[in-house]
Amino acid sequence: MRKSRFSTPRFTRPVARFLALESASGLLLLVATVLALIWANSPLKDGYNSFLGHHIAVNAGPIDLQFDVQEFVNDALMAVFFFVVGLEIKRELVRGELRDRRTAALPVIAAIGGMVVPALLYVAINAGSSTVHGWGIPMATDIAFAVGVVALLGNRVPVALKLFLLSLAVVDDLGAIAVIAIFYTSSIAFGWLMSAAGAFVLIAGLRLLRVPSMIPYLLLGVVAWYCMFKSGVHATVAGVALGFLIPIVPMRGQEGRPSMAERLENALHPWSAYVIIPIFALCNAGVILTIDALKDAASSQVTWGVALGLVVGKTVGVAATSLLAVKFGLVNRPRGVSNLHMVGIAMAAGVGFTVALFVTNLAFTDAGSADQSRIGILGASLVAALAAVAVLRLASARSSTDELMLEAAENAELFD
């Protein structure tokens, strides 16, 4: 039987660096979330709301942008985050684990199951109500938190399983971006949208001409973001599209040097992981946790739809589709990975935070439903993280026991 490439303990430098950044980012994300919750529930909560509502205006010639702080973070800074996501997805598709169809099959199948089942579970719980529009919320996996949870276990988690989680999260991000672009756009100004498309065509032209300087790519990317923002399609989609268009091979005169995509990812990923994502958490995780708010959440279809979608839907969707694909011979099981490992990593995929909060802002305009969704996300992510750690530790202990028993049996045969 042909071995899965996930079976080889091969960490390329970009993947190892990516995992290290995301692990540290998960810790900062946790700190920012706790700070937001404390601030929003303290006597200084009016200052928190005032900070989020502070007005920002950019007026320069034809450019007219009006934001409050939260909108600026969600529409502008998060475009940088999604640009880095686009670069990461492209790297995985062109040079990473997703470039080979046989290798990509397992995480792709798992990611699809991990998106479809949570969405269906949410719809089943919220059917017939106006909140059913939030079905996209539990589809997302937070790479930083999920990788951070797995990193806590160190060498107890097989390298192949870490690569599987990373590839699954990349496919998951791609699906979430498609959902945001298609289903969470209320109205479209086609003139602005065509202008954004024109900017992307010019960027593609720069690639064809093998222009080596990144400055024209980034300037046109800013133009595309502005046009996308004005079009009504969420502006962060422009960040992903630009990430896909940035050249991943060295341009003219730069042979033997890192590509433009590699240089931009190396420069921006730390800013995205260590600055933008914690700021996003600070501005979006500050939900009120009074007794009344928790009572409302406990009886809310939104809270239960999100929570069960992440904890149950993700686990069932990822684990069931993966194990069935292995059972029917569609893919090969990663070497050193047991069924219990797969269940544990599926639970880790239920740690949905950054993109889940992001979709919450798009899905709900009323504060009540948005807060109930945020409570569901926070509670479910905590439960999923603890469950994943417990199951992965158990899987590691069982694997170690099995290896010792196998070694003992081999030694007994040797001395017979």
C-alpha positions as CSV (number, residue, x, y, z in Angstrom):
1,M,0.0,0.0,0.0
2,R,1.3,3.4,-0.9
3,K,2.1,5.5,2.2
4,S,0.5,8.8,2.8
5,R,3.0,11.7,2.6
6,F,1.5,12.7,6.0
7,S,3.4,9.6,7.3
8,T,6.8,11.2,6.9
9,P,8.1,13.4,9.7
10,R,9.0,16.1,7.3
11,F,8.8,19.7,8.6
12,T,9.8,22.2,6.0
13,R,11.1,25.5,7.4
14,P,7.9,27.5,6.4
15,V,5.6,25.0,8.1
16,A,7.7,24.8,11.3
17,R,7.8,28.6,11.4
18,F,4.1,28.9,10.8
19,L,3.3,26.5,13.6
20,A,5.6,28.3,16.0
21,L,4.0,31.6,15.2
22,E,0.5,30.3,15.5
23,S,1.2,28.6,18.9
24,A,2.5,31.9,20.4
25,S,-0.4,33.8,18.7
26,G,-2.8,31.5,20.5
27,L,-1.4,32.6,23.8
28,L,-1.7,36.3,22.9
29,L,-5.2,35.7,21.6
30,L,-6.2,34.1,25.0
31,V,-4.7,37.1,26.9
32,A,-6.5,39.6,24.7
33,T,-9.8,37.7,25.1
34,V,-9.5,37.6,28.9
35,L,-8.7,41.3,28.9
36,A,-11.7,42.1,26.7
37,L,-14.0,40.2,29.0
38,I,-12.6,41.8,32.1
39,W,-12.8,45.3,30.6
40,A,-16.3,44.8,29.2
41,N,-17.6,43.6,32.6
42,S,-15.7,46.0,34.9
43,P,-16.7,49.4,36.2
44,L,-14.7,50.7,33.2
45,K,-17.1,49.1,30.6
46,D,-18.3,52.5,29.4
47,G,-14.7,53.3,28.4
48,Y,-14.6,50.0,26.5
49,N,-17.7,50.9,24.5
50,S,-16.5,54.4,24.0
51,F,-13.2,53.1,22.7
52,L,-14.9,50.7,20.2
53,G,-17.2,53.6,19.0
54,H,-14.5,56.2,18.6
55,H,-14.8,57.7,15.1
56,I,-12.1,57.4,12.4
57,A,-12.4,59.3,9.2
58,V,-10.1,59.3,6.1
59,N,-10.9,62.0,3.6
60,A,-8.3,62.6,0.8
61,G,-9.6,63.7,-2.6
62,P,-12.0,61.0,-3.9
63,I,-11.3,58.8,-0.9
64,D,-14.0,58.9,1.8
65,L,-13.8,56.3,4.6
66,Q,-15.8,56.5,7.8
67,F,-15.2,53.9,10.5
68,D,-15.5,53.4,14.2
69,V,-12.6,51.6,15.9
70,Q,-14.3,48.2,15.7
71,E,-15.2,48.6,12.0
72,F,-11.6,49.7,11.2
73,V,-10.2,46.6,12.9
74,N,-12.8,44.3,11.2
75,D,-12.7,45.8,7.7
76,A,-9.1,47.2,7.4
77,L,-6.8,45.4,9.8
78,M,-8.4,42.0,9.2
79,A,-7.8,42.5,5.5
80,V,-4.1,42.1,6.3
81,F,-4.9,38.9,8.3
82,F,-6.8,37.5,5.3
83,F,-4.1,38.5,3.0
84,V,-1.6,36.4,5.0
85,V,-4.2,33.6,5.0
86,G,-4.3,33.9,1.2
87,L,-0.5,33.6,1.0
88,E,-0.6,30.6,3.3
89,I,-3.3,28.8,1.3
90,K,-1.4,29.5,-2.0
91,R,1.8,28.1,-0.5
92,E,0.1,24.9,0.7
93,L,-1.6,24.5,-2.8
94,V,1.6,25.1,-4.8
95,R,4.4,23.8,-2.5
96,G,2.9,22.3,0.6
97,E,0.9,19.3,1.6
98,L,-2.1,20.2,-0.6
99,R,-0.2,20.2,-3.9
100,D,-0.5,16.4,-4.2
101,R,-4.1,15.2,-4.7
102,R,-3.5,12.0,-2.8
103,T,-2.0,13.8,0.1
104,A,-4.6,16.6,0.0
105,A,-7.6,14.2,-0.1
106,L,-7.7,13.5,3.7
107,P,-7.7,17.1,5.0
108,V,-10.0,18.2,2.2
109,I,-12.5,15.5,3.0
110,A,-12.2,16.2,6.7
111,A,-12.6,20.0,6.3
112,I,-15.7,19.6,4.2
113,G,-17.3,17.3,6.8
114,G,-16.2,19.8,9.5
115,M,-17.9,22.6,7.7
116,V,-21.1,20.9,6.5
117,V,-22.1,19.0,9.7
118,P,-21.8,22.1,12.1
119,A,-23.8,24.2,9.6
120,L,-26.6,21.6,9.3
121,L,-26.7,21.2,13.1
122,Y,-27.0,24.9,13.6
123,V,-29.8,25.1,11.0
124,A,-31.6,22.2,12.6
125,I,-31.6,24.0,16.0
126,N,-32.5,27.5,14.5
127,A,-34.9,26.3,11.8
128,G,-37.9,28.6,11.3
129,S,-36.3,31.6,13.1
130,S,-34.6,34.7,11.8
131,T,-31.3,33.6,13.5
132,V,-30.9,30.7,11.0
133,H,-28.7,33.1,9.0
134,G,-25.9,32.4,11.4
135,W,-25.3,29.0,10.1
136,G,-21.8,30.0,8.9
137,I,-20.5,30.8,12.4
138,P,-19.7,27.2,13.7
139,M,-18.0,26.3,10.4
140,A,-14.8,28.0,11.2
141,T,-11.6,26.6,12.9
142,D,-9.3,29.0,14.6
143,I,-5.8,28.0,13.5
144,A,-3.9,29.9,16.3
145,F,-6.0,28.5,19.1
146,A,-6.2,25.0,17.6
147,V,-2.4,24.8,17.0
148,G,-1.8,26.3,20.4
149,V,-3.9,23.5,22.0
150,V,-2.0,20.8,20.2
151,A,1.4,22.5,21.0
152,L,0.6,22.1,24.7
153,L,1.1,18.3,24.2
154,G,4.5,18.6,22.5
155,N,5.8,15.4,21.2
156,R,2.8,13.4,22.4
157,V,1.1,14.4,19.2
158,P,2.6,12.8,16.0
159,V,4.1,15.2,13.5
160,A,1.8,13.7,10.8
161,L,-1.2,14.7,12.9
162,K,0.0,18.3,13.3
163,L,0.4,18.5,9.5
164,F,-3.1,17.1,9.1
165,L,-4.5,19.8,11.4
166,L,-2.6,22.5,9.6
167,S,-3.8,21.4,6.2
168,L,-7.4,20.9,7.4
169,A,-7.4,24.5,8.9
170,V,-6.1,25.9,5.6
171,V,-8.9,24.2,3.6
172,D,-11.3,25.3,6.4
173,D,-10.2,29.0,5.9
174,L,-10.7,28.7,2.2
175,G,-14.3,27.5,2.8
176,A,-15.0,30.2,5.3
177,I,-13.7,32.9,2.9
178,A,-16.1,31.5,0.2
179,V,-19.0,31.6,2.6
180,I,-18.3,35.2,3.6
181,A,-18.0,36.3,0.0
182,I,-21.1,34.5,-1.3
183,F,-23.6,34.4,1.6
184,Y,-22.7,37.3,3.8
185,T,-22.9,40.1,1.2
186,S,-26.2,42.0,1.5
187,S,-26.1,44.3,-1.5
188,I,-23.6,44.9,-4.3
189,A,-22.5,48.0,-6.1
190,F,-21.4,46.5,-9.3
191,G,-19.5,49.5,-10.5
192,W,-17.2,49.4,-7.6
193,L,-17.0,45.6,-7.8
194,M,-15.9,45.9,-11.5
195,S,-13.3,48.4,-10.5
196,A,-11.9,46.0,-7.9
197,A,-11.9,43.3,-10.6
198,G,-10.0,45.7,-12.9
199,A,-7.3,46.2,-10.2
200,F,-6.9,42.5,-9.8
201,V,-6.5,42.1,-13.6
202,L,-3.7,44.7,-13.5
203,I,-2.0,42.8,-10.7
204,A,-2.3,39.6,-12.8
205,G,-0.7,41.6,-15.6
206,L,2.2,42.6,-13.4
207,R,2.8,38.8,-12.8
208,L,2.8,38.1,-16.5
209,L,5.3,40.8,-17.0
210,R,7.3,39.4,-14.1
211,V,7.6,42.8,-12.5
212,P,10.1,42.3,-9.6
213,S,9.1,45.1,-7.3
214,M,6.3,44.4,-4.8
215,I,5.3,48.1,-4.5
216,P,2.9,48.2,-7.5
217,Y,1.3,44.9,-6.4
218,L,0.6,46.4,-2.9
219,L,-0.6,49.8,-4.2
220,L,-3.0,48.1,-6.6
221,G,-4.0,45.8,-3.7
222,V,-5.0,48.8,-1.6
223,V,-7.0,50.1,-4.6
224,A,-8.7,46.8,-4.9
225,W,-9.5,46.8,-1.1
226,Y,-11.0,50.2,-1.3
227,C,-13.2,49.3,-4.3
228,M,-14.3,46.1,-2.7
229,F,-15.2,48.0,0.5
230,K,-17.3,50.4,-1.5
231,S,-18.9,47.5,-3.5
232,G,-20.6,45.9,-0.5
233,V,-18.7,42.6,-0.8
234,H,-16.7,42.3,2.5
235,A,-13.4,44.1,2.0
236,T,-11.4,41.3,3.6
237,V,-12.1,39.2,0.5
238,A,-9.8,41.5,-1.4
239,G,-7.0,40.5,1.0
240,V,-7.4,36.8,0.1
241,A,-7.6,37.5,-3.6
242,L,-4.4,39.6,-3.5
243,G,-2.7,36.8,-1.5
244,F,-3.6,34.3,-4.4
245,L,-2.2,36.7,-7.0
246,I,1.2,37.5,-5.4
247,P,3.9,35.6,-7.3
248,I,5.2,32.5,-5.5
249,V,8.2,32.0,-7.9
250,P,11.1,34.5,-8.1
251,M,10.6,37.3,-10.5
252,R,13.0,38.6,-13.2
253,G,16.5,39.2,-11.8
254,Q,15.6,37.5,-8.4
255,E,16.5,33.9,-9.2
256,G,17.8,32.1,-6.2
257,R,16.2,34.5,-3.7
258,P,13.0,34.0,-1.7
259,S,9.9,34.8,-3.8
260,M,7.7,37.9,-3.3
261,A,5.1,35.7,-1.6
262,E,7.6,34.3,0.8
263,R,9.1,37.7,1.7
264,L,5.6,39.2,2.3
265,E,4.5,36.3,4.4
266,N,7.7,36.4,6.5
267,A,7.2,40.1,7.0
268,L,3.5,40.2,7.7
269,H,2.8,36.9,9.5
270,P,4.3,38.1,12.8
271,W,2.3,41.3,12.6
272,S,-0.9,39.3,11.8
273,A,-0.3,36.8,14.5
274,Y,1.1,39.0,17.3
275,V,-0.7,42.3,16.7
276,I,-3.8,42.2,14.4
277,I,-5.4,39.0,15.8
278,P,-5.0,40.0,19.5
279,I,-6.4,43.5,18.7
280,F,-9.3,41.8,16.9
281,A,-10.0,39.7,20.0
282,L,-9.8,42.7,22.2
283,C,-12.4,44.6,20.1
284,N,-14.8,41.7,19.5
285,A,-14.7,39.3,22.5
286,G,-15.9,41.8,25.1
287,V,-19.3,40.3,25.7
288,I,-21.3,41.2,28.8
289,L,-21.4,38.2,31.2
290,T,-24.1,39.2,33.7
291,I,-26.4,36.6,35.3
292,D,-29.2,37.8,33.0
293,A,-27.0,37.6,29.9
294,L,-25.9,34.1,30.8
295,K,-29.6,33.0,31.4
296,D,-30.6,34.4,28.0
297,A,-27.7,32.6,26.4
298,A,-28.6,29.3,28.1
299,S,-32.1,29.4,26.6
300,S,-31.0,30.8,23.2
301,Q,-31.1,28.8,20.0
302,V,-28.2,30.9,18.7
303,T,-26.0,29.9,21.6
304,W,-26.8,26.2,21.4
305,G,-26.6,26.2,17.7
306,V,-23.1,27.7,17.7
307,A,-21.9,25.7,20.8
308,L,-23.2,22.3,19.6
309,G,-22.1,23.1,16.0
310,L,-18.5,23.6,17.2
311,V,-18.2,20.9,19.9
312,V,-20.4,18.2,18.4
313,G,-20.6,19.1,14.8
314,K,-16.9,19.7,14.2
315,T,-16.0,16.5,16.1
316,V,-18.5,14.3,14.2
317,G,-17.9,16.0,10.8
318,V,-14.1,15.8,10.9
319,A,-13.7,12.5,12.6
320,A,-16.5,10.6,10.8
321,T,-15.5,11.7,7.3
322,S,-11.8,11.0,7.9
323,L,-12.3,7.6,9.4
324,L,-14.8,6.6,6.7
325,A,-12.5,7.8,4.0
326,V,-9.7,5.6,5.5
327,K,-12.0,2.6,5.9
328,F,-13.2,2.7,2.3
329,G,-9.6,3.1,1.0
330,L,-10.1,6.6,-0.4
331,V,-7.1,7.8,1.5
332,N,-4.3,6.3,3.6
333,R,-4.2,6.7,7.3
334,P,-1.2,8.9,8.5
335,R,1.5,6.8,10.0
336,G,1.4,6.6,13.8
337,V,-2.1,8.0,14.0
338,S,-4.9,6.0,15.6
339,N,-8.6,6.4,15.5
340,L,-8.5,8.1,18.9
341,H,-5.9,10.6,17.6
342,M,-8.3,11.5,14.8
343,V,-11.2,12.1,17.2
344,G,-8.9,14.3,19.4
345,I,-7.7,16.4,16.5
346,A,-11.4,16.7,15.3
347,M,-12.2,18.1,18.8
348,A,-9.3,20.6,18.4
349,A,-10.9,21.7,15.1
350,G,-13.9,22.7,17.2
351,V,-11.9,25.6,18.7
352,G,-13.6,28.3,16.6
353,F,-12.8,31.8,17.5
354,T,-11.4,34.5,15.1
355,V,-13.3,33.7,12.0
356,A,-16.4,32.6,14.0
357,L,-16.5,36.0,15.7
358,F,-15.9,37.6,12.4
359,V,-18.9,35.8,10.8
360,T,-21.0,36.7,13.9
361,N,-20.5,40.4,13.1
362,L,-21.7,39.8,9.5
363,A,-24.6,37.5,10.4
364,F,-26.3,39.5,13.1
365,T,-27.2,43.2,13.3
366,D,-29.0,42.9,16.7
367,A,-26.7,43.1,19.7
368,G,-28.7,40.3,21.6
369,S,-28.1,37.6,19.0
370,A,-24.5,38.7,18.4
371,D,-23.7,38.5,22.2
372,Q,-25.4,35.1,22.4
373,S,-23.3,33.9,19.5
374,R,-20.1,35.2,21.2
375,I,-21.0,33.4,24.4
376,G,-21.5,30.2,22.5
377,I,-18.2,30.6,20.7
378,L,-16.3,31.3,23.9
379,G,-17.9,28.4,25.8
380,A,-17.7,25.9,23.0
381,S,-14.0,26.8,22.3
382,L,-13.1,26.2,25.9
383,V,-14.9,22.9,26.0
384,A,-13.4,21.8,22.7
385,A,-9.9,22.7,23.8
386,L,-10.1,20.8,27.1
387,A,-11.7,17.8,25.4
388,A,-9.1,17.7,22.7
389,V,-6.2,17.8,25.2
390,A,-7.8,15.0,27.3
391,V,-8.4,12.8,24.2
392,L,-5.0,13.4,22.6
393,R,-3.3,12.6,25.9
394,L,-5.2,9.4,26.2
395,A,-4.4,8.5,22.5
396,S,-0.7,9.2,23.2
397,A,-0.8,7.0,26.3
398,R,-2.5,4.2,24.4
399,S,0.0,4.4,21.5
400,S,2.9,4.3,23.9
401,T,1.4,1.2,25.6
402,D,0.8,-0.5,22.3
403,E,4.4,0.2,21.2
404,L,5.8,-1.2,24.5
405,M,3.6,-4.4,24.1
406,L,4.8,-4.8,20.5
407,E,8.4,-4.4,21.5
408,A,8.0,-6.9,24.3
409,A,6.4,-9.4,21.9
410,E,9.2,-8.9,19.4
411,N,11.8,-9.5,22.1
412,A,10.0,-12.6,23.3
413,E,10.0,-14.0,19.7
414,L,13.7,-13.2,19.5
415,F,14.6,-15.3,22.6
416,D,12.3,-18.2,21.8
